[in-house]
Amino acid sequence: MTGVRGRGPKEELALYNEDMQGMFREVARVIKPGARAAFVIGDATVDRSEYTTTRQMGDWAATPVWSANASS
């Protein structure tokens, strides 16, 4: 399951990011050309510091490496 691995907040966040990148790769692999997908993602707080995971994941999703055409 995404985001439930690791020891300590920083490792958990790093593993969560890895999981999410894998999820984007898989969606890009299976989604039909021209189709759309929606994701609900919130920011994370680790050791009382907020990480804007939504911005980071939006950037990942917008890069060509995640596009359906790039995964063919």
PDB file of N, CA, C and O in Angstrom:
ATOM      1  N   MET A   1       0.845  -1.166   0.000  1.00  0.00           N
ATOM      2  CA  MET A   1       0.000   0.000   0.000  1.00  0.00           C
ATOM      3  C   MET A   1       0.898   1.240   0.000  1.00  0.00           C
ATOM      4  O   MET A   1       1.947   1.256   0.645  1.00  0.00           O
ATOM      5  N   THR A   2       0.489   2.246  -0.709  1.00  0.00           N
ATOM      6  CA  THR A   2       1.289   3.465  -0.846  1.00  0.00           C
ATOM      7  C   THR A   2       1.395   4.207   0.477  1.00  0.00           C
ATOM      8  O   THR A   2       0.398   4.456   1.155  1.00  0.00           O
ATOM      9  N   GLY A   3       2.638   4.557   0.829  1.00  0.00           N
ATOM     10  CA  GLY A   3       2.868   5.427   1.971  1.00  0.00           C
ATOM     11  C   GLY A   3       2.831   4.787   3.336  1.00  0.00           C
ATOM     12  O   GLY A   3       2.733   5.501   4.334  1.00  0.00           O
ATOM     13  N   VAL A   4       2.904   3.470   3.426  1.00  0.00           N
ATOM     14  CA  VAL A   4       2.864   2.838   4.751  1.00  0.00           C
ATOM     15  C   VAL A   4       4.123   2.024   5.029  1.00  0.00           C
ATOM     16  O   VAL A   4       4.088   1.063   5.797  1.00  0.00           O
ATOM     17  N   ARG A   5       5.236   2.411   4.402  1.00  0.00           N
ATOM     18  CA  ARG A   5       6.500   1.718   4.629  1.00  0.00           C
ATOM     19  C   ARG A   5       7.506   2.691   5.229  1.00  0.00           C
ATOM     20  O   ARG A   5       7.308   3.905   5.202  1.00  0.00           O
ATOM     21  N   GLY A   6       8.585   2.142   5.768  1.00  0.00           N
ATOM     22  CA  GLY A   6       9.684   2.974   6.241  1.00  0.00           C
ATOM     23  C   GLY A   6       9.754   3.101   7.739  1.00  0.00           C
ATOM     24  O   GLY A   6       8.811   2.810   8.474  1.00  0.00           O
ATOM     25  N   ARG A   7      10.924   3.554   8.156  1.00  0.00           N
ATOM     26  CA  ARG A   7      11.160   3.797   9.582  1.00  0.00           C
ATOM     27  C   ARG A   7      11.464   5.267   9.749  1.00  0.00           C
ATOM     28  O   ARG A   7      12.497   5.760   9.294  1.00  0.00           O
ATOM     29  N   GLY A   8      10.588   5.937  10.382  1.00  0.00           N
ATOM     30  CA  GLY A   8      10.766   7.364  10.610  1.00  0.00           C
ATOM     31  C   GLY A   8      10.150   8.187   9.488  1.00  0.00           C
ATOM     32  O   GLY A   8      10.021   7.716   8.358  1.00  0.00           O
ATOM     33  N   PRO A   9       9.776   9.402   9.806  1.00  0.00           N
ATOM     34  CA  PRO A   9       9.039  10.245   8.866  1.00  0.00           C
ATOM     35  C   PRO A   9       9.766  10.527   7.557  1.00  0.00           C
ATOM     36  O   PRO A   9       9.140  10.500   6.498  1.00  0.00           O
ATOM     37  N   LYS A  10      11.056  10.795   7.599  1.00  0.00           N
ATOM     38  CA  LYS A  10      11.760  11.148   6.361  1.00  0.00           C
ATOM     39  C   LYS A  10      11.856   9.955   5.421  1.00  0.00           C
ATOM     40  O   LYS A  10      11.676  10.105   4.213  1.00  0.00           O
ATOM     41  N   GLU A  11      12.135   8.775   5.959  1.00  0.00           N
ATOM     42  CA  GLU A  11      12.178   7.580   5.114  1.00  0.00           C
ATOM     43  C   GLU A  11      10.784   7.260   4.581  1.00  0.00           C
ATOM     44  O   GLU A  11      10.639   6.878   3.419  1.00  0.00           O
ATOM     45  N   GLU A  12       9.759   7.412   5.419  1.00  0.00           N
ATOM     46  CA  GLU A  12       8.393   7.180   4.970  1.00  0.00           C
ATOM     47  C   GLU A  12       8.034   8.100   3.812  1.00  0.00           C
ATOM     48  O   GLU A  12       7.402   7.662   2.850  1.00  0.00           O
ATOM     49  N   LEU A  13       8.428   9.379   3.889  1.00  0.00           N
ATOM     50  CA  LEU A  13       8.144  10.325   2.813  1.00  0.00           C
ATOM     51  C   LEU A  13       8.890   9.939   1.538  1.00  0.00           C
ATOM     52  O   LEU A  13       8.322   9.997   0.447  1.00  0.00           O
ATOM     53  N   ALA A  14      10.151   9.546   1.665  1.00  0.00           N
ATOM     54  CA  ALA A  14      10.930   9.141   0.492  1.00  0.00           C
ATOM     55  C   ALA A  14      10.304   7.909  -0.174  1.00  0.00           C
ATOM     56  O   ALA A  14      10.206   7.851  -1.399  1.00  0.00           O
ATOM     57  N   LEU A  15       9.889   6.941   0.619  1.00  0.00           N
ATOM     58  CA  LEU A  15       9.270   5.740   0.071  1.00  0.00           C
ATOM     59  C   LEU A  15       7.896   6.044  -0.519  1.00  0.00           C
ATOM     60  O   LEU A  15       7.514   5.464  -1.535  1.00  0.00           O
ATOM     61  N   TYR A  16       7.160   6.943   0.108  1.00  0.00           N
ATOM     62  CA  TYR A  16       5.874   7.385  -0.445  1.00  0.00           C
ATOM     63  C   TYR A  16       6.088   8.000  -1.823  1.00  0.00           C
ATOM     64  O   TYR A  16       5.346   7.705  -2.760  1.00  0.00           O
ATOM     65  N   ASN A  17       7.099   8.852  -1.948  1.00  0.00           N
ATOM     66  CA  ASN A  17       7.389   9.473  -3.246  1.00  0.00           C
ATOM     67  C   ASN A  17       7.745   8.409  -4.282  1.00  0.00           C
ATOM     68  O   ASN A  17       7.304   8.497  -5.428  1.00  0.00           O
ATOM     69  N   GLU A  18       8.534   7.411  -3.900  1.00  0.00           N
ATOM     70  CA  GLU A  18       8.856   6.306  -4.809  1.00  0.00           C
ATOM     71  C   GLU A  18       7.587   5.582  -5.246  1.00  0.00           C
ATOM     72  O   GLU A  18       7.400   5.296  -6.428  1.00  0.00           O
ATOM     73  N   ASP A  19       6.716   5.289  -4.280  1.00  0.00           N
ATOM     74  CA  ASP A  19       5.457   4.608  -4.592  1.00  0.00           C
ATOM     75  C   ASP A  19       4.613   5.421  -5.563  1.00  0.00           C
ATOM     76  O   ASP A  19       4.035   4.879  -6.505  1.00  0.00           O
ATOM     77  N   MET A  20       4.548   6.719  -5.326  1.00  0.00           N
ATOM     78  CA  MET A  20       3.728   7.568  -6.194  1.00  0.00           C
ATOM     79  C   MET A  20       4.317   7.647  -7.599  1.00  0.00           C
ATOM     80  O   MET A  20       3.570   7.650  -8.578  1.00  0.00           O
ATOM     81  N   GLN A  21       5.638   7.713  -7.714  1.00  0.00           N
ATOM     82  CA  GLN A  21       6.247   7.716  -9.040  1.00  0.00           C
ATOM     83  C   GLN A  21       5.936   6.406  -9.766  1.00  0.00           C
ATOM     84  O   GLN A  21       5.646   6.411 -10.962  1.00  0.00           O
ATOM     85  N   GLY A  22       5.996   5.294  -9.049  1.00  0.00           N
ATOM     86  CA  GLY A  22       5.635   4.006  -9.638  1.00  0.00           C
ATOM     87  C   GLY A  22       4.190   3.979 -10.086  1.00  0.00           C
ATOM     88  O   GLY A  22       3.868   3.422 -11.136  1.00  0.00           O
ATOM     89  N   MET A  23       3.319   4.580  -9.293  1.00  0.00           N
ATOM     90  CA  MET A  23       1.902   4.643  -9.648  1.00  0.00           C
ATOM     91  C   MET A  23       1.710   5.445 -10.931  1.00  0.00           C
ATOM     92  O   MET A  23       0.954   5.035 -11.812  1.00  0.00           O
ATOM     93  N   PHE A  24       2.395   6.597 -11.043  1.00  0.00           N
ATOM     94  CA  PHE A  24       2.286   7.398 -12.265  1.00  0.00           C
ATOM     95  C   PHE A  24       2.791   6.617 -13.479  1.00  0.00           C
ATOM     96  O   PHE A  24       2.194   6.683 -14.554  1.00  0.00           O
ATOM     97  N   ARG A  25       3.891   5.876 -13.306  1.00  0.00           N
ATOM     98  CA  ARG A  25       4.405   5.060 -14.417  1.00  0.00           C
ATOM     99  C   ARG A  25       3.379   4.019 -14.847  1.00  0.00           C
ATOM    100  O   ARG A  25       3.161   3.815 -16.041  1.00  0.00           O
ATOM    101  N   GLU A  26       2.750   3.361 -13.878  1.00  0.00           N
ATOM    102  CA  GLU A  26       1.770   2.331 -14.197  1.00  0.00           C
ATOM    103  C   GLU A  26       0.538   2.915 -14.871  1.00  0.00           C
ATOM    104  O   GLU A  26       0.026   2.334 -15.828  1.00  0.00           O
ATOM    105  N   VAL A  27       0.061   4.043 -14.392  1.00  0.00           N
ATOM    106  CA  VAL A  27      -1.082   4.689 -15.032  1.00  0.00           C
ATOM    107  C   VAL A  27      -0.724   5.071 -16.461  1.00  0.00           C
ATOM    108  O   VAL A  27      -1.521   4.862 -17.375  1.00  0.00           O
ATOM    109  N   ALA A  28       0.470   5.631 -16.665  1.00  0.00           N
ATOM    110  CA  ALA A  28       0.899   6.004 -18.016  1.00  0.00           C
ATOM    111  C   ALA A  28       0.976   4.778 -18.919  1.00  0.00           C
ATOM    112  O   ALA A  28       0.708   4.868 -20.118  1.00  0.00           O
ATOM    113  N   ARG A  29       1.338   3.649 -18.353  1.00  0.00           N
ATOM    114  CA  ARG A  29       1.460   2.433 -19.150  1.00  0.00           C
ATOM    115  C   ARG A  29       0.108   1.900 -19.612  1.00  0.00           C
ATOM    116  O   ARG A  29      -0.014   1.411 -20.735  1.00  0.00           O
ATOM    117  N   VAL A  30      -0.912   1.990 -18.749  1.00  0.00           N
ATOM    118  CA  VAL A  30      -2.183   1.336 -19.049  1.00  0.00           C
ATOM    119  C   VAL A  30      -3.284   2.263 -19.559  1.00  0.00           C
ATOM    120  O   VAL A  30      -4.279   1.791 -20.108  1.00  0.00           O
ATOM    121  N   ILE A  31      -3.122   3.558 -19.388  1.00  0.00           N
ATOM    122  CA  ILE A  31      -4.199   4.467 -19.779  1.00  0.00           C
ATOM    123  C   ILE A  31      -4.285   4.559 -21.312  1.00  0.00           C
ATOM    124  O   ILE A  31      -3.266   4.553 -22.003  1.00  0.00           O
ATOM    125  N   LYS A  32      -5.479   4.642 -21.808  1.00  0.00           N
ATOM    126  CA  LYS A  32      -5.670   4.738 -23.255  1.00  0.00           C
ATOM    127  C   LYS A  32      -5.252   6.116 -23.743  1.00  0.00           C
ATOM    128  O   LYS A  32      -5.425   7.104 -23.029  1.00  0.00           O
ATOM    129  N   PRO A  33      -4.702   6.194 -24.952  1.00  0.00           N
ATOM    130  CA  PRO A  33      -4.324   7.498 -25.512  1.00  0.00           C
ATOM    131  C   PRO A  33      -5.521   8.466 -25.504  1.00  0.00           C
ATOM    132  O   PRO A  33      -6.628   8.110 -25.908  1.00  0.00           O
ATOM    133  N   GLY A  34      -5.273   9.675 -25.040  1.00  0.00           N
ATOM    134  CA  GLY A  34      -6.315  10.697 -24.973  1.00  0.00           C
ATOM    135  C   GLY A  34      -7.189  10.623 -23.735  1.00  0.00           C
ATOM    136  O   GLY A  34      -7.987  11.526 -23.485  1.00  0.00           O
ATOM    137  N   ALA A  35      -7.048   9.542 -22.947  1.00  0.00           N
ATOM    138  CA  ALA A  35      -7.848   9.408 -21.725  1.00  0.00           C
ATOM    139  C   ALA A  35      -7.271  10.301 -20.635  1.00  0.00           C
ATOM    140  O   ALA A  35      -6.137  10.770 -20.728  1.00  0.00           O
ATOM    141  N   ARG A  36      -8.061  10.520 -19.620  1.00  0.00           N
ATOM    142  CA  ARG A  36      -7.634  11.345 -18.487  1.00  0.00           C
ATOM    143  C   ARG A  36      -7.730  10.550 -17.201  1.00  0.00           C
ATOM    144  O   ARG A  36      -8.508   9.602 -17.096  1.00  0.00           O
ATOM    145  N   ALA A  37      -6.941  10.942 -16.239  1.00  0.00           N
ATOM    146  CA  ALA A  37      -6.992  10.338 -14.916  1.00  0.00           C
ATOM    147  C   ALA A  37      -6.943  11.466 -13.896  1.00  0.00           C
ATOM    148  O   ALA A  37      -6.307  12.494 -14.128  1.00  0.00           O
ATOM    149  N   ALA A  38      -7.607  11.273 -12.780  1.00  0.00           N
ATOM    150  CA  ALA A  38      -7.618  12.277 -11.709  1.00  0.00           C
ATOM    151  C   ALA A  38      -7.093  11.638 -10.432  1.00  0.00           C
ATOM    152  O   ALA A  38      -7.360  10.469 -10.154  1.00  0.00           O
ATOM    153  N   PHE A  39      -6.345  12.416  -9.661  1.00  0.00           N
ATOM    154  CA  PHE A  39      -5.763  11.936  -8.424  1.00  0.00           C
ATOM    155  C   PHE A  39      -6.043  12.947  -7.325  1.00  0.00           C
ATOM    156  O   PHE A  39      -5.985  14.154  -7.559  1.00  0.00           O
ATOM    157  N   VAL A  40      -6.341  12.469  -6.146  1.00  0.00           N
ATOM    158  CA  VAL A  40      -6.518  13.333  -4.982  1.00  0.00           C
ATOM    159  C   VAL A  40      -5.289  13.118  -4.097  1.00  0.00           C
ATOM    160  O   VAL A  40      -5.095  12.045  -3.525  1.00  0.00           O
ATOM    161  N   ILE A  41      -4.467  14.161  -3.998  1.00  0.00           N
ATOM    162  CA  ILE A  41      -3.202  14.067  -3.274  1.00  0.00           C
ATOM    163  C   ILE A  41      -3.099  15.261  -2.337  1.00  0.00           C
ATOM    164  O   ILE A  41      -3.346  16.398  -2.742  1.00  0.00           O
ATOM    165  N   GLY A  42      -2.739  15.006  -1.102  1.00  0.00           N
ATOM    166  CA  GLY A  42      -2.572  16.090  -0.147  1.00  0.00           C
ATOM    167  C   GLY A  42      -1.103  16.312   0.190  1.00  0.00           C
ATOM    168  O   GLY A  42      -0.260  15.459  -0.089  1.00  0.00           O
ATOM    169  N   ASP A  43      -0.806  17.435   0.779  1.00  0.00           N
ATOM    170  CA  ASP A  43       0.554  17.710   1.225  1.00  0.00           C
ATOM    171  C   ASP A  43       0.858  16.879   2.468  1.00  0.00           C
ATOM    172  O   ASP A  43      -0.050  16.384   3.135  1.00  0.00           O
ATOM    173  N   ALA A  44       2.140  16.736   2.768  1.00  0.00           N
ATOM    174  CA  ALA A  44       2.565  15.919   3.900  1.00  0.00           C
ATOM    175  C   ALA A  44       3.278  16.787   4.931  1.00  0.00           C
ATOM    176  O   ALA A  44       3.959  17.751   4.581  1.00  0.00           O
ATOM    177  N   THR A  45       3.115  16.438   6.192  1.00  0.00           N
ATOM    178  CA  THR A  45       3.849  17.083   7.268  1.00  0.00           C
ATOM    179  C   THR A  45       4.785  16.046   7.873  1.00  0.00           C
ATOM    180  O   THR A  45       4.341  15.004   8.354  1.00  0.00           O
ATOM    181  N   VAL A  46       6.081  16.337   7.848  1.00  0.00           N
ATOM    182  CA  VAL A  46       7.095  15.427   8.369  1.00  0.00           C
ATOM    183  C   VAL A  46       7.950  16.199   9.360  1.00  0.00           C
ATOM    184  O   VAL A  46       8.506  17.245   9.027  1.00  0.00           O
ATOM    185  N   ASP A  47       8.053  15.687  10.560  1.00  0.00           N
ATOM    186  CA  ASP A  47       8.805  16.361  11.617  1.00  0.00           C
ATOM    187  C   ASP A  47       8.411  17.833  11.740  1.00  0.00           C
ATOM    188  O   ASP A  47       9.272  18.702  11.871  1.00  0.00           O
ATOM    189  N   ARG A  48       7.135  18.100  11.699  1.00  0.00           N
ATOM    190  CA  ARG A  48       6.555  19.442  11.844  1.00  0.00           C
ATOM    191  C   ARG A  48       6.894  20.389  10.697  1.00  0.00           C
ATOM    192  O   ARG A  48       6.719  21.601  10.822  1.00  0.00           O
ATOM    193  N   SER A  49       7.375  19.848   9.584  1.00  0.00           N
ATOM    194  CA  SER A  49       7.641  20.651   8.389  1.00  0.00           C
ATOM    195  C   SER A  49       6.705  20.173   7.286  1.00  0.00           C
ATOM    196  O   SER A  49       6.550  18.972   7.065  1.00  0.00           O
ATOM    197  N   GLU A  50       6.085  21.124   6.600  1.00  0.00           N
ATOM    198  CA  GLU A  50       5.169  20.755   5.533  1.00  0.00           C
ATOM    199  C   GLU A  50       5.913  20.605   4.214  1.00  0.00           C
ATOM    200  O   GLU A  50       6.724  21.451   3.838  1.00  0.00           O
ATOM    201  N   TYR A  51       5.619  19.512   3.522  1.00  0.00           N
ATOM    202  CA  TYR A  51       6.185  19.243   2.202  1.00  0.00           C
ATOM    203  C   TYR A  51       5.054  19.318   1.189  1.00  0.00           C
ATOM    204  O   TYR A  51       4.020  18.668   1.345  1.00  0.00           O
ATOM    205  N   THR A  52       5.256  20.104   0.167  1.00  0.00           N
ATOM    206  CA  THR A  52       4.209  20.286  -0.831  1.00  0.00           C
ATOM    207  C   THR A  52       4.289  19.167  -1.867  1.00  0.00           C
ATOM    208  O   THR A  52       4.726  19.367  -3.000  1.00  0.00           O
ATOM    209  N   THR A  53       3.856  17.997  -1.441  1.00  0.00           N
ATOM    210  CA  THR A  53       3.877  16.841  -2.330  1.00  0.00           C
ATOM    211  C   THR A  53       2.964  17.058  -3.525  1.00  0.00           C
ATOM    212  O   THR A  53       3.207  16.496  -4.593  1.00  0.00           O
ATOM    213  N   THR A  54       1.933  17.850  -3.369  1.00  0.00           N
ATOM    214  CA  THR A  54       1.013  18.076  -4.491  1.00  0.00           C
ATOM    215  C   THR A  54       1.734  18.766  -5.646  1.00  0.00           C
ATOM    216  O   THR A  54       1.531  18.389  -6.801  1.00  0.00           O
ATOM    217  N   ARG A  55       2.555  19.749  -5.369  1.00  0.00           N
ATOM    218  CA  ARG A  55       3.298  20.444  -6.424  1.00  0.00           C
ATOM    219  C   ARG A  55       4.288  19.488  -7.081  1.00  0.00           C
ATOM    220  O   ARG A  55       4.386  19.433  -8.306  1.00  0.00           O
ATOM    221  N   GLN A  56       5.018  18.737  -6.263  1.00  0.00           N
ATOM    222  CA  GLN A  56       6.017  17.799  -6.778  1.00  0.00           C
ATOM    223  C   GLN A  56       5.355  16.746  -7.668  1.00  0.00           C
ATOM    224  O   GLN A  56       5.860  16.451  -8.751  1.00  0.00           O
ATOM    225  N   MET A  57       4.259  16.188  -7.235  1.00  0.00           N
ATOM    226  CA  MET A  57       3.587  15.158  -8.026  1.00  0.00           C
ATOM    227  C   MET A  57       2.937  15.734  -9.268  1.00  0.00           C
ATOM    228  O   MET A  57       2.870  15.063 -10.297  1.00  0.00           O
ATOM    229  N   GLY A  58       2.462  16.948  -9.191  1.00  0.00           N
ATOM    230  CA  GLY A  58       1.950  17.617 -10.390  1.00  0.00           C
ATOM    231  C   GLY A  58       3.044  17.792 -11.419  1.00  0.00           C
ATOM    232  O   GLY A  58       2.817  17.618 -12.616  1.00  0.00           O
ATOM    233  N   ASP A  59       4.235  18.136 -10.951  1.00  0.00           N
ATOM    234  CA  ASP A  59       5.379  18.258 -11.860  1.00  0.00           C
ATOM    235  C   ASP A  59       5.721  16.911 -12.483  1.00  0.00           C
ATOM    236  O   ASP A  59       5.975  16.830 -13.684  1.00  0.00           O
ATOM    237  N   TRP A  60       5.729  15.839 -11.664  1.00  0.00           N
ATOM    238  CA  TRP A  60       6.017  14.501 -12.196  1.00  0.00           C
ATOM    239  C   TRP A  60       5.000  14.120 -13.253  1.00  0.00           C
ATOM    240  O   TRP A  60       5.363  13.645 -14.329  1.00  0.00           O
ATOM    241  N   ALA A  61       3.719  14.327 -12.948  1.00  0.00           N
ATOM    242  CA  ALA A  61       2.655  13.913 -13.859  1.00  0.00           C
ATOM    243  C   ALA A  61       2.697  14.688 -15.173  1.00  0.00           C
ATOM    244  O   ALA A  61       2.261  14.179 -16.205  1.00  0.00           O
ATOM    245  N   ALA A  62       3.217  15.912 -15.143  1.00  0.00           N
ATOM    246  CA  ALA A  62       3.244  16.751 -16.344  1.00  0.00           C
ATOM    247  C   ALA A  62       4.462  16.493 -17.224  1.00  0.00           C
ATOM    248  O   ALA A  62       4.514  16.983 -18.352  1.00  0.00           O
ATOM    249  N   THR A  63       5.432  15.742 -16.740  1.00  0.00           N
ATOM    250  CA  THR A  63       6.639  15.510 -17.529  1.00  0.00           C
ATOM    251  C   THR A  63       6.398  14.423 -18.571  1.00  0.00           C
ATOM    252  O   THR A  63       5.595  13.517 -18.348  1.00  0.00           O
ATOM    253  N   PRO A  64       7.084  14.507 -19.705  1.00  0.00           N
ATOM    254  CA  PRO A  64       6.876  13.530 -20.772  1.00  0.00           C
ATOM    255  C   PRO A  64       7.137  12.076 -20.364  1.00  0.00           C
ATOM    256  O   PRO A  64       6.551  11.158 -20.937  1.00  0.00           O
ATOM    257  N   VAL A  65       8.008  11.865 -19.383  1.00  0.00           N
ATOM    258  CA  VAL A  65       8.309  10.495 -18.977  1.00  0.00           C
ATOM    259  C   VAL A  65       7.067   9.764 -18.461  1.00  0.00           C
ATOM    260  O   VAL A  65       7.017   8.535 -18.504  1.00  0.00           O
ATOM    261  N   TRP A  66       6.064  10.502 -17.975  1.00  0.00           N
ATOM    262  CA  TRP A  66       4.853   9.886 -17.457  1.00  0.00           C
ATOM    263  C   TRP A  66       3.749   9.808 -18.507  1.00  0.00           C
ATOM    264  O   TRP A  66       2.701   9.216 -18.251  1.00  0.00           O
ATOM    265  N   SER A  67       3.961  10.390 -19.673  1.00  0.00           N
ATOM    266  CA  SER A  67       2.887  10.418 -20.666  1.00  0.00           C
ATOM    267  C   SER A  67       2.645   9.032 -21.231  1.00  0.00           C
ATOM    268  O   SER A  67       3.556   8.206 -21.282  1.00  0.00           O
ATOM    269  N   ALA A  68       1.435   8.783 -21.650  1.00  0.00           N
ATOM    270  CA  ALA A  68       1.068   7.473 -22.208  1.00  0.00           C
ATOM    271  C   ALA A  68       1.901   7.161 -23.440  1.00  0.00           C
ATOM    272  O   ALA A  68       2.232   5.999 -23.678  1.00  0.00           O
ATOM    273  N   ASN A  69       2.244   8.162 -24.220  1.00  0.00           N
ATOM    274  CA  ASN A  69       3.035   7.933 -25.433  1.00  0.00           C
ATOM    275  C   ASN A  69       4.445   7.500 -25.104  1.00  0.00           C
ATOM    276  O   ASN A  69       5.029   6.704 -25.839  1.00  0.00           O
ATOM    277  N   ALA A  70       5.008   8.002 -24.018  1.00  0.00           N
ATOM    278  CA  ALA A  70       6.392   7.681 -23.661  1.00  0.00           C
ATOM    279  C   ALA A  70       6.509   6.256 -23.129  1.00  0.00           C
ATOM    280  O   ALA A  70       7.595   5.678 -23.152  1.00  0.00           O
ATOM    281  N   SER A  71       5.403   5.682 -22.651  1.00  0.00           N
ATOM    282  CA  SER A  71       5.487   4.358 -22.060  1.00  0.00           C
ATOM    283  C   SER A  71       5.342   3.241 -23.083  1.00  0.00           C
ATOM    284  O   SER A  71       5.499   2.072 -22.731  1.00  0.00           O
ATOM    285  N   SER A  72       5.051   3.561 -24.319  1.00  0.00           N
ATOM    286  CA  SER A  72       4.854   2.544 -25.344  1.00  0.00           C
ATOM    287  C   SER A  72       6.157   1.941 -25.780  1.00  0.00           C
ATOM    288  O   SER A  72       6.173   1.062 -26.642  1.00  0.00           O
TER     289      SER A  72
END
